[in-house]
Amino acid sequence: MEKGDDAAPPDRLRPANDNEPAQQPPDIDVEAALTRIAEAISRHIAREHIRAWRAANDNEPETSK
């Protein structure tokens, strides 16, 4: 350092293994987030079941003449 230089602020550098969050986490409604995830998983499972059902029943219905 040269004469007259200011010292670096103490919080300028942080160690790489610092487990402390750099900023506050956003305020989220965890219950609402988990509900949305569960709904998305349920829709995905329902679509898989519908596709499997359609694949098993891919024959055209017989029409009587």
C-alpha angles and dihedrals in degrees: 000000000000124000111279096024115132118235117248114264111263094241096047095100125039126192116253093236094053105133093194114107113250091223138009114281114249117266105255134165101242093192092055092047092051091048091054091050092049091049091051092050091048092051090049093051091047091052091051091052092048092050091049091049092050091048090052092048101042095130117106114245115256115253120211116232 
